[in-house]
């Protein structure tokens, strides 16, 4: 299930589908956050010449 | 010229325990004080008017926590931010009449700490270096707009990491992700991947 679908189900879909999406979000929130952070760091390093190693 | 003293506590996720190597130290004008698990950051700002000093204090404290979030890989924000009344005469911190921009209070909770983060001189030095580069990007007319947009992404990411509810955390990370994808020109293309 894509992150976009999970987000849409949580925001707009009442019922079982929403509960299932929330369960997936709960389980993978931190993993998703770390992937987003990696992308943010890479783009800031590349675009603003601000490395953080 | 006017000078003001900026002081704030570092707010981190309750799942993160901040460890200071020493109780108090200074790196390039940034004073770090650790007491009872709370980390207080203090530095001076100088500007041509009291208004400029207040604005600079606010911007630099934000840059500091964004840089900290990026370097530590965990979300941080300012807590109890105080900018002392700008004065032409150098003075020590005086809380009388200080401008309080935020009244956040860090709550002590009994959550299980998942991660330990060390606060030492090398980490503060890295933070200051990154903060300086981000500040340069904000001042440079050719990169300022982009830097502002990217820092808004960092802000949402940090808000997500600070949230204790995993579903809310996911949603805030998603906002950061969506903003980043949009900035990179992926709007509408990443939905099914």
gemmi code that builds the backbone of each chain (N, CA, C; Angstrom):
import gemmi

chains = {
    "A": [
        ("UNK", (0.855, -1.192, 0.000), (0.000, 0.000, 0.000), (0.892, 1.244, 0.000)),
        ("UNK", (0.597, 2.221, -0.877), (1.430, 3.419, -0.953), (1.151, 4.347, 0.222)),
        ("UNK", (2.145, 5.187, 0.550), (1.948, 6.138, 1.655), (0.803, 7.093, 1.341)),
        ("UNK", (0.655, 7.404, 0.063), (-0.432, 8.314, -0.329), (-1.799, 7.689, -0.055)),
        ("UNK", (-1.901, 6.379, -0.339), (-3.175, 5.684, -0.102), (-3.466, 5.613, 1.404)),
        ("UNK", (-2.427, 5.329, 2.182), (-2.608, 5.262, 3.644), (-3.110, 6.602, 4.159)),
        ("UNK", (-2.461, 7.659, 3.696), (-2.851, 9.016, 4.121), (-4.304, 9.307, 3.738)),
        ("UNK", (-4.669, 8.971, 2.503), (-6.034, 9.236, 2.041), (-7.080, 8.446, 2.827)),
        ("UNK", (-6.758, 7.202, 3.121), (-7.695, 6.380, 3.897), (-7.870, 6.941, 5.311)),
        ("UNK", (-6.764, 7.373, 5.907), (-6.844, 7.935, 7.270), (-7.672, 9.222, 7.261)),
        ("UNK", (-7.455, 10.036, 6.252), (-8.096, 11.353, 6.217), (-9.558, 11.295, 5.769)),
        ("UNK", (-9.864, 10.395, 4.821), (-11.168, 10.484, 4.161), (-12.054, 9.252, 4.228)),
        ("UNK", (-11.536, 8.147, 4.724), (-12.299, 6.904, 4.608), (-12.689, 6.362, 5.991)),
        ("UNK", (-13.913, 6.570, 6.424), (-14.287, 6.024, 7.729), (-14.436, 4.505, 7.653)),
        ("UNK", (-14.366, 3.855, 8.804), (-14.628, 2.412, 8.839), (-13.390, 1.559, 8.879)),
        ("UNK", (-13.572, 0.319, 8.416), (-12.515, -0.689, 8.528), (-11.241, -0.336, 7.775)),
        ("UNK", (-11.428, 0.233, 6.579), (-10.267, 0.597, 5.768), (-9.395, 1.617, 6.495)),
        ("UNK", (-10.074, 2.558, 7.148), (-9.351, 3.579, 7.903), (-8.583, 2.934, 9.072)),
        ("UNK", (-9.254, 2.023, 9.766), (-8.600, 1.343, 10.889), (-7.357, 0.590, 10.417)),
        ("UNK", (-7.498, -0.039, 9.263), (-6.367, -0.814, 8.720), (-5.208, 0.130, 8.348)),
        ("UNK", (-5.581, 1.261, 7.724), (-4.568, 2.249, 7.317), (-3.862, 2.828, 8.554)),
        ("UNK", (-4.636, 3.071, 9.610), (-4.028, 3.611, 10.831), (-3.062, 2.598, 11.444)),
        ("UNK", (-3.420, 1.343, 11.350), (-2.549, 0.303, 11.883), (-1.220, 0.272, 11.116)),
        ("UNK", (-1.327, 0.385, 9.788), (-0.106, 0.412, 8.957), (0.716, 1.664, 9.289)),
        ("UNK", (0.039, 2.806, 9.436), (0.731, 4.067, 9.751), (1.458, 3.948, 11.095)),
        ("UNK", (0.760, 3.363, 12.077), (1.358, 3.181, 13.411), (2.629, 2.330, 13.315)),
        ("UNK", (2.517, 1.281, 12.549), (3.622, 0.327, 12.452), (4.827, 0.908, 11.704)),
        ("UNK", (4.555, 1.726, 10.697), (5.651, 2.154, 9.821), (5.984, 3.647, 9.915)),
        ("UNK", (5.383, 4.372, 10.866), (5.601, 5.828, 10.939), (7.089, 6.176, 11.046)),
        ("UNK", (7.789, 5.504, 11.954), (9.197, 5.864, 12.176), (10.078, 5.523, 10.973)),
        ("UNK", (9.785, 4.385, 10.375), (10.529, 3.965, 9.180), (10.306, 4.980, 8.046)),
        ("UNK", (9.055, 5.379, 7.872), (8.716, 6.370, 6.849), (9.433, 7.692, 7.151)),
        ("UNK", (9.412, 8.092, 8.434), (10.076, 9.338, 8.833), (11.555, 9.325, 8.505)),
        ("UNK", (12.204, 8.178, 8.750), (13.637, 8.102, 8.469), (13.924, 8.201, 6.974)),
        ("UNK", (13.044, 7.614, 6.150), (13.219, 7.712, 4.695), (13.033, 9.165, 4.226)),
        ("UNK", (12.051, 9.845, 4.810), (11.821, 11.251, 4.447), (13.029, 12.084, 4.880)),
        ("UNK", (13.549, 11.807, 6.072), (14.717, 12.559, 6.555), (15.916, 12.373, 5.628)),
        ("UNK", (16.128, 11.132, 5.180), (17.246, 10.863, 4.258), (17.116, 11.744, 3.016)),
        ("UNK", (15.889, 11.807, 2.478), (15.651, 12.596, 1.253), (15.878, 14.088, 1.539)),
        ("UNK", (15.394, 14.562, 2.690), (15.575, 15.982, 3.037), (17.064, 16.301, 3.135)),
        ("UNK", (17.808, 15.447, 3.852), (19.247, 15.692, 4.021), (19.962, 15.729, 2.671)),
        ("UNK", (19.610, 14.777, 1.814), (20.277, 14.702, 0.506), (20.001, 15.960, -0.306)),
        ("UNK", (18.752, 16.379, -0.325), (18.395, 17.543, -1.146), (19.011, 18.826, -0.577)),
        ("UNK", (19.009, 18.959, 0.741), (19.628, 20.155, 1.338), (21.137, 20.161, 1.055)),
        ("UNK", (21.770, 18.992, 1.156), (23.209, 18.916, 0.860), (23.487, 19.326, -0.574)),
        ("UNK", (22.676, 18.809, -1.479), (22.910, 19.074, -2.906), (22.566, 20.512, -3.293)),
        ("UNK", (21.418, 20.975, -2.846), (20.938, 22.271, -3.336), (21.495, 23.472, -2.583)),
        ("UNK", (21.756, 23.294, -1.292), (22.223, 24.434, -0.505), (23.690, 24.290, -0.108)),
        ("UNK", (24.340, 23.245, -0.624), (25.743, 23.009, -0.310), (25.956, 22.979, 1.203)),
        ("UNK", (25.028, 22.340, 1.898), (25.102, 22.286, 3.357), (25.130, 20.832, 3.799)),
        ("UNK", (26.319, 20.221, 3.698), (26.469, 18.824, 4.093), (26.338, 18.664, 5.596)),
        ("UNK", (25.957, 17.468, 6.017), (25.790, 17.282, 7.465), (26.441, 15.996, 7.959)),
        ("UNK", (27.554, 15.606, 7.316), (28.290, 14.411, 7.762), (29.307, 14.779, 8.829)),
    ],
    "B": [
        ("UNK", (24.370, 50.236, 17.283), (24.010, 48.826, 17.209), (23.392, 48.344, 18.535)),
        ("UNK", (22.501, 47.395, 18.393), (21.825, 46.858, 19.588), (22.187, 45.382, 19.756)),
        ("UNK", (22.199, 44.975, 21.000), (22.540, 43.582, 21.285), (21.456, 42.950, 22.157)),
        ("UNK", (21.099, 41.730, 21.834), (20.136, 41.008, 22.660), (20.650, 39.606, 22.953)),
        ("UNK", (20.151, 39.016, 24.007), (20.546, 37.648, 24.348), (19.361, 36.717, 24.083)),
        ("UNK", (19.622, 35.705, 23.274), (18.583, 34.723, 22.941), (18.787, 33.496, 23.828)),
        ("UNK", (17.712, 33.033, 24.438), (17.831, 31.857, 25.297), (16.607, 30.954, 25.086)),
        ("UNK", (16.848, 29.687, 24.940), (15.719, 28.754, 24.803), (16.150, 27.357, 25.237)),
        ("UNK", (15.183, 26.537, 25.541), (15.461, 25.132, 25.831), (15.267, 24.322, 24.558)),
        ("UNK", (16.064, 23.287, 24.405), (15.877, 22.375, 23.268), (14.750, 21.418, 23.620)),
        ("UNK", (13.729, 21.398, 22.802), (12.629, 20.455, 23.021), (12.836, 19.259, 22.101)),
        ("UNK", (12.857, 18.090, 22.679), (13.021, 16.886, 21.853), (11.865, 15.939, 22.142)),
        ("UNK", (11.797, 14.879, 21.367), (10.766, 13.871, 21.605), (10.956, 13.290, 23.004)),
        ("UNK", (9.867, 12.962, 23.692), (10.032, 12.351, 25.012), (10.703, 10.984, 24.956)),
        ("UNK", (10.788, 10.424, 23.743), (11.463, 9.135, 23.593), (12.981, 9.291, 23.494)),
        ("UNK", (13.433, 10.560, 23.414), (14.865, 10.814, 23.265), (15.414, 11.378, 24.574)),
        ("UNK", (16.490, 10.792, 25.040), (17.136, 11.294, 26.239), (18.391, 12.058, 25.832)),
        ("UNK", (18.464, 13.327, 26.223), (19.624, 14.139, 25.851), (20.697, 14.022, 26.928)),
        ("UNK", (21.882, 13.597, 26.496), (22.999, 13.467, 27.437), (24.038, 14.533, 27.158)),
        ("UNK", (24.406, 15.271, 28.171), (25.464, 16.263, 28.013), (26.752, 15.709, 28.591)),
        ("UNK", (27.833, 15.903, 27.826), (29.131, 15.425, 28.303), (29.594, 16.274, 29.492)),
        ("UNK", (29.411, 17.601, 29.378), (29.727, 18.458, 30.527), (28.518, 19.344, 30.806)),
        ("UNK", (28.454, 19.891, 31.994), (27.277, 20.657, 32.392), (27.129, 21.973, 31.641)),
        ("UNK", (28.257, 22.584, 31.315), (28.192, 23.871, 30.639), (29.424, 24.049, 29.765)),
        ("UNK", (29.209, 24.448, 28.523), (30.342, 24.731, 27.643), (29.905, 25.707, 26.558)),
        ("UNK", (30.908, 26.228, 25.843), (30.615, 27.236, 24.817), (31.354, 26.902, 23.541)),
        ("UNK", (30.670, 27.047, 22.399), (31.297, 26.838, 21.095), (30.935, 28.021, 20.215)),
        ("UNK", (31.944, 28.740, 19.768), (31.734, 29.871, 18.844), (30.599, 30.804, 19.296)),
        ("UNK", (30.602, 31.137, 20.543), (29.609, 32.094, 21.038), (28.272, 31.485, 21.421)),
        ("UNK", (28.128, 30.177, 21.220), (26.880, 29.514, 21.627), (27.117, 28.806, 22.965)),
        ("UNK", (26.410, 29.226, 23.969), (26.559, 28.680, 25.318), (25.545, 27.551, 25.511)),
        ("UNK", (26.018, 26.411, 25.955), (25.129, 25.260, 26.163), (25.151, 24.914, 27.651)),
        ("UNK", (23.985, 24.817, 28.242), (23.908, 24.487, 29.662), (22.971, 23.303, 29.838)),
        ("UNK", (23.446, 22.298, 30.531), (22.627, 21.109, 30.752), (22.325, 20.979, 32.235)),
        ("UNK", (21.072, 20.849, 32.543), (20.710, 20.734, 33.948), (19.468, 19.866, 34.077)),
        ("UNK", (19.569, 18.799, 34.826), (18.435, 17.947, 35.119), (17.713, 17.482, 33.843)),
        ("UNK", (18.483, 17.125, 32.837), (17.911, 16.612, 31.588), (17.441, 17.676, 30.612)),
        ("UNK", (17.503, 18.951, 31.012), (17.096, 20.034, 30.106), (18.344, 20.697, 29.525)),
        ("UNK", (18.297, 20.983, 28.227), (19.429, 21.631, 27.558), (19.021, 23.050, 27.186)),
        ("UNK", (19.762, 24.014, 27.707), (19.477, 25.423, 27.420), (20.552, 25.982, 26.499)),
        ("UNK", (20.109, 26.657, 25.448), (21.020, 27.261, 24.475), (20.933, 28.776, 24.643)),
        ("UNK", (22.092, 29.420, 24.615), (22.102, 30.880, 24.776), (23.147, 31.489, 23.838)),
        ("UNK", (22.766, 32.527, 23.126), (23.751, 33.252, 22.304), (23.296, 34.694, 22.116)),
        ("UNK", (24.209, 35.512, 21.658), (23.899, 36.935, 21.471), (23.575, 37.213, 20.012)),
        ("UNK", (22.731, 38.195, 19.808), (22.475, 38.679, 18.448), (22.651, 40.190, 18.440)),
        ("UNK", (23.173, 40.695, 17.343), (23.423, 42.132, 17.215), (22.725, 42.634, 15.964)),
        ("UNK", (22.071, 43.787, 16.072), (21.390, 44.374, 14.912), (21.292, 45.874, 15.043)),
        ("UNK", (20.852, 46.490, 13.957), (20.853, 47.964, 13.972), (19.676, 48.583, 14.723)),
        ("UNK", (18.689, 47.760, 15.077), (17.553, 48.278, 15.854), (17.031, 47.161, 16.754)),
        ("UNK", (16.248, 47.495, 17.770), (15.683, 46.452, 18.634), (14.823, 45.466, 17.848)),
        ("UNK", (14.108, 45.968, 16.833), (13.245, 45.094, 16.020), (14.084, 44.072, 15.252)),
        ("UNK", (15.205, 44.573, 14.695), (16.091, 43.672, 13.933), (16.667, 42.605, 14.856)),
        ("UNK", (17.043, 43.011, 16.074), (17.594, 42.056, 17.043), (16.560, 40.969, 17.376)),
        ("UNK", (15.325, 41.370, 17.589), (14.268, 40.396, 17.904), (14.041, 39.433, 16.747)),
        ("UNK", (14.006, 39.978, 15.522), (13.781, 39.138, 14.348), (14.946, 38.170, 14.149)),
        ("UNK", (16.179, 38.729, 14.290), (17.372, 37.877, 14.142), (17.379, 36.762, 15.192)),
        ("UNK", (16.990, 37.106, 16.405), (16.961, 36.118, 17.486), (16.004, 34.997, 17.165)),
        ("UNK", (14.842, 35.367, 16.637), (13.826, 34.367, 16.304), (14.316, 33.465, 15.159)),
        ("UNK", (14.861, 34.108, 14.108), (15.327, 33.356, 12.933), (16.477, 32.429, 13.315)),
        ("UNK", (17.447, 32.951, 14.094), (18.621, 32.124, 14.432), (18.277, 30.979, 15.371)),
        ("UNK", (17.313, 31.213, 16.256), (16.932, 30.100, 17.142), (16.242, 29.003, 16.321)),
        ("UNK", (15.445, 29.417, 15.329), (14.798, 28.426, 14.453), (15.846, 27.675, 13.636)),
        ("UNK", (16.820, 28.426, 13.092), (17.871, 27.776, 12.303), (18.635, 26.769, 13.154)),
        ("UNK", (18.861, 27.136, 14.409), (19.593, 26.240, 15.305), (18.853, 24.910, 15.479)),
        ("UNK", (17.546, 24.984, 15.719), (16.820, 23.719, 15.932), (16.648, 22.933, 14.633)),
        ("UNK", (16.538, 23.611, 13.497), (16.458, 22.884, 12.219), (17.784, 22.151, 11.970)),
        ("UNK", (18.898, 22.871, 12.199), (20.219, 22.258, 11.996), (20.398, 21.091, 12.963)),
        ("UNK", (19.955, 21.269, 14.198), (20.052, 20.194, 15.194), (19.249, 18.977, 14.741)),
        ("UNK", (18.043, 19.203, 14.238), (17.194, 18.100, 13.776), (17.881, 17.336, 12.646)),
        ("UNK", (18.467, 18.083, 11.707), (19.103, 17.443, 10.555), (20.333, 16.650, 10.980)),
        ("UNK", (21.100, 17.203, 11.901), (22.331, 16.534, 12.310), (22.053, 15.346, 13.224)),
        ("UNK", (21.149, 15.518, 14.159), (20.878, 14.428, 15.098), (19.932, 13.373, 14.513)),
        ("UNK", (19.197, 13.744, 13.464), (18.251, 12.786, 12.883), (17.029, 12.589, 13.756)),
        ("UNK", (16.758, 13.515, 14.650), (15.549, 13.506, 15.470), (14.993, 14.933, 15.479)),
        ("UNK", (13.690, 15.028, 15.724), (13.069, 16.352, 15.691), (13.370, 17.169, 16.936)),
        ("UNK", (13.659, 18.444, 16.735), (13.865, 19.370, 17.847), (13.111, 20.655, 17.550)),
        ("UNK", (12.677, 21.314, 18.623), (12.105, 22.653, 18.458), (12.529, 23.497, 19.657)),
        ("UNK", (12.218, 24.796, 19.575), (12.571, 25.661, 20.693), (11.474, 25.566, 21.749)),
        ("UNK", (11.849, 25.772, 22.970), (10.900, 25.760, 24.067), (11.277, 26.906, 24.997)),
        ("UNK", (10.289, 27.667, 25.432), (10.539, 28.809, 26.314), (11.554, 29.789, 25.721)),
        ("UNK", (11.336, 30.146, 24.466), (12.248, 31.090, 23.815), (12.096, 32.485, 24.422)),
        ("UNK", (13.217, 33.039, 24.840), (13.215, 34.395, 25.406), (14.311, 35.197, 24.734)),
        ("UNK", (13.954, 36.388, 24.259), (14.965, 37.296, 23.719), (15.003, 38.496, 24.663)),
        ("UNK", (16.143, 38.692, 25.287), (16.228, 39.767, 26.278), (16.031, 41.112, 25.578)),
        ("UNK", (15.576, 42.139, 26.299), (15.346, 43.433, 25.665), (16.634, 43.946, 25.034)),
        ("UNK", (16.613, 44.203, 23.716), (17.828, 44.692, 23.067), (18.299, 45.988, 23.718)),
        ("UNK", (19.592, 46.074, 23.932), (20.141, 47.241, 24.604), (21.412, 47.681, 23.910)),
        ("UNK", (21.686, 48.989, 23.975), (22.922, 49.497, 23.392), (24.101, 49.164, 24.297)),
        ("UNK", (23.799, 48.941, 25.564), (24.853, 48.645, 26.524), (24.912, 47.139, 26.749)),
        ("UNK", (26.108, 46.557, 26.627), (26.185, 45.123, 26.897), (25.692, 44.826, 28.302)),
        ("UNK", (24.860, 43.809, 28.439), (24.335, 43.482, 29.763), (24.161, 41.992, 29.902)),
        ("UNK", (24.058, 41.558, 31.126), (23.797, 40.143, 31.354), (22.301, 39.904, 31.172)),
        ("UNK", (21.925, 38.654, 31.052), (20.511, 38.330, 30.827), (19.642, 38.880, 31.950)),
        ("UNK", (18.655, 39.624, 31.571), (17.745, 40.186, 32.549), (16.332, 39.829, 32.119)),
        ("UNK", (15.641, 39.072, 32.918), (14.330, 38.585, 32.480), (13.236, 39.638, 32.585)),
        ("UNK", (13.507, 40.724, 33.295), (12.477, 41.757, 33.412), (12.178, 42.347, 32.049)),
        ("UNK", (10.949, 42.262, 31.624), (10.550, 42.853, 30.350), (10.969, 42.041, 29.149)),
        ("UNK", (11.494, 40.843, 29.383), (11.943, 40.034, 28.257), (10.756, 39.656, 27.372)),
        ("UNK", (11.048, 39.543, 26.080), (9.992, 39.184, 25.135), (9.885, 37.674, 25.064)),
        ("UNK", (8.734, 37.151, 25.390), (8.548, 35.706, 25.322), (7.773, 35.376, 24.048)),
        ("UNK", (8.409, 34.601, 23.209), (7.779, 34.277, 21.938), (7.069, 32.930, 21.990)),
        ("UNK", (7.337, 32.200, 23.013), (6.719, 30.884, 23.101), (6.604, 30.492, 24.562)),
        ("UNK", (5.551, 29.802, 24.897), (5.348, 29.402, 26.282), (5.268, 27.894, 26.422)),
        ("UNK", (5.894, 27.223, 25.466), (5.860, 25.761, 25.536), (6.504, 25.279, 26.828)),
        ("UNK", (5.924, 24.293, 27.397), (6.505, 23.693, 28.594), (6.760, 22.228, 28.297)),
        ("UNK", (7.986, 21.799, 28.536), (8.290, 20.395, 28.302), (7.717, 19.575, 29.439)),
        ("UNK", (6.886, 18.629, 29.088), (6.277, 17.814, 30.124), (7.169, 16.626, 30.436)),
        ("UNK", (7.267, 16.341, 31.699), (8.011, 15.144, 32.099), (7.054, 13.967, 32.005)),
        ("UNK", (7.445, 12.969, 31.297), (6.566, 11.820, 31.155), (7.309, 10.552, 31.544)),
        ("UNK", (6.575, 9.502, 31.680), (7.214, 8.249, 32.067), (7.371, 7.326, 30.862)),
        ("UNK", (7.482, 7.907, 29.664), (7.641, 7.079, 28.470), (8.997, 6.380, 28.500)),
        ("UNK", (9.036, 5.248, 27.851), (10.307, 4.520, 27.797), (11.204, 5.197, 26.772)),
        ("UNK", (12.376, 5.595, 27.200), (13.314, 6.259, 26.297), (13.842, 5.244, 25.290)),
        ("UNK", (13.704, 5.582, 24.006), (14.129, 4.646, 22.968), (15.542, 4.960, 22.483)),
        ("UNK", (15.972, 6.198, 22.701), (17.217, 6.617, 22.094), (17.951, 7.617, 22.974)),
        ("UNK", (19.271, 7.515, 22.983), (20.090, 8.465, 23.728), (20.806, 9.347, 22.711)),
        ("UNK", (20.823, 10.654, 22.958), (21.542, 11.566, 22.074), (22.526, 12.371, 22.900)),
        ("UNK", (23.775, 12.383, 22.454), (24.792, 13.119, 23.193), (24.896, 14.555, 22.713)),
        ("UNK", (25.021, 15.443, 23.671), (25.235, 16.852, 23.353), (26.661, 17.172, 23.779)),
        ("UNK", (27.544, 17.354, 22.814), (28.910, 17.721, 23.169), (29.407, 18.816, 22.229)),
        ("UNK", (30.655, 19.212, 22.421), (31.180, 20.344, 21.649), (31.208, 20.065, 20.156)),
        ("UNK", (31.571, 18.839, 19.768), (31.674, 18.561, 18.328), (30.292, 18.606, 17.671)),
        ("UNK", (29.298, 18.131, 18.389), (27.931, 18.180, 17.855), (27.449, 19.635, 17.729)),
        ("UNK", (27.746, 20.451, 18.756), (27.335, 21.856, 18.691), (28.076, 22.566, 17.552)),
        ("UNK", (29.366, 22.213, 17.363), (30.135, 22.833, 16.282), (29.524, 22.494, 14.917)),
        ("UNK", (29.181, 21.214, 14.718), (28.536, 20.795, 13.455), (27.218, 21.539, 13.256)),
        ("UNK", (26.472, 21.661, 14.349), (25.179, 22.358, 14.271), (25.373, 23.810, 13.851)),
        ("UNK", (26.368, 24.467, 14.457), (26.624, 25.877, 14.134), (27.052, 26.018, 12.672)),
        ("UNK", (27.876, 25.071, 12.199), (28.330, 25.126, 10.798), (27.145, 24.996, 9.844)),
        ("UNK", (26.270, 24.024, 10.139), (25.103, 23.829, 9.275), (24.164, 25.031, 9.354)),
        ("UNK", (23.974, 25.521, 10.575), (23.115, 26.692, 10.795), (23.635, 27.878, 9.976)),
        ("UNK", (24.953, 28.038, 9.960), (25.570, 29.139, 9.217), (25.319, 28.986, 7.707)),
        ("UNK", (25.468, 27.748, 7.209), (25.225, 27.512, 5.776), (23.754, 27.743, 5.419)),
        ("UNK", (22.867, 27.310, 6.300), (21.439, 27.532, 6.040), (21.128, 29.022, 6.062)),
        ("UNK", (21.767, 29.729, 7.005), (21.583, 31.184, 7.082), (22.090, 31.871, 5.821)),
        ("UNK", (23.250, 31.423, 5.320), (23.813, 31.992, 4.082), (22.834, 31.773, 2.923)),
        ("UNK", (22.273, 30.556, 2.866), (21.327, 30.241, 1.780), (20.074, 31.109, 1.876)),
        ("UNK", (19.659, 31.413, 3.101), (18.473, 32.271, 3.276), (18.755, 33.717, 2.878)),
        ("UNK", (19.990, 34.151, 3.085), (20.342, 35.550, 2.749), (20.671, 35.735, 1.273)),
        ("UNK", (21.074, 34.661, 0.627), (21.448, 34.758, -0.791), (20.176, 34.839, -1.649)),
        ("UNK", (20.010, 35.932, -2.407), (18.776, 36.078, -3.184), (18.513, 34.923, -4.155)),
        ("UNK", (19.587, 34.290, -4.631), (19.373, 33.214, -5.608), (18.920, 31.904, -4.949)),
        ("UNK", (19.116, 31.760, -3.636), (18.727, 30.506, -2.975), (17.704, 30.709, -1.847)),
        ("UNK", (17.382, 31.958, -1.530), (16.565, 32.219, -0.338), (15.184, 31.561, -0.389)),
        ("UNK", (14.526, 31.643, -1.543), (13.186, 31.080, -1.663), (13.226, 29.551, -1.464)),
        ("UNK", (14.198, 28.927, -2.142), (14.353, 27.478, -2.047), (14.691, 27.057, -0.611)),
        ("UNK", (15.598, 27.819, 0.013), (16.002, 27.493, 1.387), (14.800, 27.598, 2.320)),
        ("UNK", (14.008, 28.635, 2.132), (12.821, 28.826, 2.970), (11.868, 27.638, 2.824)),
        ("UNK", (11.682, 27.200, 1.583), (10.775, 26.077, 1.327), (11.313, 24.780, 1.937)),
        ("UNK", (12.626, 24.566, 1.790), (13.220, 23.343, 2.338), (13.177, 23.350, 3.868)),
        ("UNK", (13.354, 24.527, 4.472), (13.301, 24.599, 5.936), (11.873, 24.380, 6.448)),
        ("UNK", (10.893, 24.724, 5.628), (9.508, 24.428, 6.023), (9.294, 22.901, 6.032)),
        ("UNK", (9.931, 22.227, 5.092), (9.870, 20.751, 5.068), (10.508, 20.190, 6.349)),
        ("UNK", (11.683, 20.742, 6.711), (12.374, 20.281, 7.931), (11.479, 20.515, 9.150)),
        ("UNK", (10.807, 21.666, 9.167), (9.937, 21.999, 10.294), (8.822, 20.952, 10.458)),
        ("UNK", (8.194, 20.577, 9.342), (7.120, 19.580, 9.418), (7.656, 18.214, 9.815)),
        ("UNK", (8.863, 17.912, 9.298), (9.465, 16.638, 9.672), (9.727, 16.615, 11.184)),
        ("UNK", (10.293, 17.714, 11.701), (10.603, 17.783, 13.137), (9.319, 17.718, 13.967)),
        ("UNK", (8.264, 18.382, 13.497), (6.978, 18.317, 14.210), (6.480, 16.878, 14.273)),
        ("UNK", (6.679, 16.157, 13.173), (6.292, 14.742, 13.131), (7.088, 13.936, 14.139)),
        ("UNK", (8.395, 14.145, 14.151), (9.232, 13.357, 15.045), (8.941, 13.665, 16.512)),
        ("UNK", (8.476, 14.885, 16.786), (8.182, 15.272, 18.170), (6.835, 14.729, 18.648)),
        ("UNK", (5.989, 14.322, 17.710), (4.653, 13.865, 18.092), (4.703, 12.465, 18.700)),
        ("UNK", (3.995, 12.282, 19.797), (4.033, 10.969, 20.454), (3.003, 9.990, 19.875)),
        ("UNK", (2.022, 10.519, 19.143), (1.001, 9.642, 18.528), (1.518, 9.175, 17.164)),
        ("UNK", (1.704, 7.870, 16.963), (2.304, 7.410, 15.709), (1.500, 7.743, 14.453)),
        ("UNK", (0.172, 7.790, 14.563), (-0.625, 8.131, 13.364), (-0.424, 9.607, 13.028)),
        ("UNK", (-0.462, 10.467, 14.043), (-0.200, 11.894, 13.798), (1.226, 12.096, 13.291)),
        ("UNK", (2.137, 11.273, 13.844), (3.543, 11.372, 13.395), (3.620, 11.051, 11.905)),
        ("UNK", (2.941, 9.981, 11.516), (2.917, 9.584, 10.105), (2.358, 10.724, 9.236)),
        ("UNK", (1.246, 11.323, 9.696), (0.601, 12.372, 8.887), (1.503, 13.598, 8.741)),
        ("UNK", (2.226, 13.953, 9.806), (3.138, 15.104, 9.715), (4.345, 14.777, 8.828)),
        ("UNK", (4.836, 13.546, 8.926), (5.912, 13.134, 8.009), (5.394, 13.188, 6.575)),
        ("UNK", (4.127, 12.821, 6.405), (3.562, 12.820, 5.058), (3.505, 14.240, 4.493)),
        ("UNK", (3.154, 15.210, 5.343), (3.128, 16.605, 4.880), (4.528, 17.006, 4.401)),
        ("UNK", (5.553, 16.646, 5.216), (6.937, 16.965, 4.820), (7.275, 16.284, 3.494)),
        ("UNK", (6.873, 15.027, 3.370), (7.147, 14.240, 2.162), (6.468, 14.851, 0.938)),
        ("UNK", (5.214, 15.229, 1.118), (4.453, 15.789, 0.000), (5.028, 17.146, -0.437)),
        ("UNK", (5.407, 17.956, 0.549), (6.008, 19.253, 0.224), (7.334, 19.059, -0.516)),
        ("UNK", (8.115, 18.091, -0.037), (9.411, 17.824, -0.665), (9.228, 17.318, -2.094)),
        ("UNK", (8.280, 16.403, -2.265), (8.008, 15.860, -3.601), (7.562, 16.977, -4.546)),
        ("UNK", (6.750, 17.868, -4.023), (6.271, 18.984, -4.835), (7.428, 19.907, -5.223)),
        ("UNK", (8.318, 20.162, -4.248), (9.488, 21.010, -4.519), (10.387, 20.399, -5.581)),
        ("UNK", (10.418, 19.048, -5.593), (11.283, 18.371, -6.552), (10.573, 18.127, -7.879)),
        ("UNK", (9.357, 18.612, -7.992), (8.626, 18.488, -9.257), (7.922, 17.168, -9.442)),
        ("UNK", (7.716, 16.421, -8.322), (7.066, 15.114, -8.430), (5.568, 15.170, -8.161)),
        ("UNK", (5.009, 16.342, -8.095), (3.600, 16.439, -7.720), (2.722, 15.570, -8.622)),
        ("UNK", (1.964, 14.686, -7.987), (1.046, 13.846, -8.747), (1.672, 12.612, -9.344)),
        ("UNK", (3.035, 12.530, -9.252), (3.682, 11.378, -9.887), (4.054, 10.293, -8.890)),
        ("UNK", (4.036, 10.637, -7.567), (4.523, 9.692, -6.589), (3.403, 8.917, -5.904)),
        ("UNK", (2.144, 9.225, -6.309), (1.000, 8.704, -5.560), (0.933, 7.189, -5.471)),
        ("UNK", (1.294, 6.503, -6.511), (1.106, 5.066, -6.502), (2.390, 4.288, -6.228)),
        ("UNK", (3.478, 5.031, -5.940), (4.724, 4.307, -5.733), (4.985, 4.113, -4.254)),
    ],
}
model = gemmi.Model(1)
for chain_id, residues in chains.items():
    chain = gemmi.Chain(chain_id)
    for i, (resn, *xyz) in enumerate(residues, 1):
        res = gemmi.Residue()
        res.name, res.seqid = resn, gemmi.SeqId(i, " ")
        for name, pos in zip(("N", "CA", "C"), xyz):
            atom = gemmi.Atom()
            atom.name, atom.element = name, gemmi.Element(name[0])
            atom.pos, atom.b_iso = gemmi.Position(*pos), 0.0
            res.add_atom(atom)
        chain.add_residue(res)
    model.add_chain(chain)
structure = gemmi.Structure()
structure.add_model(model)
structure.setup_entities()
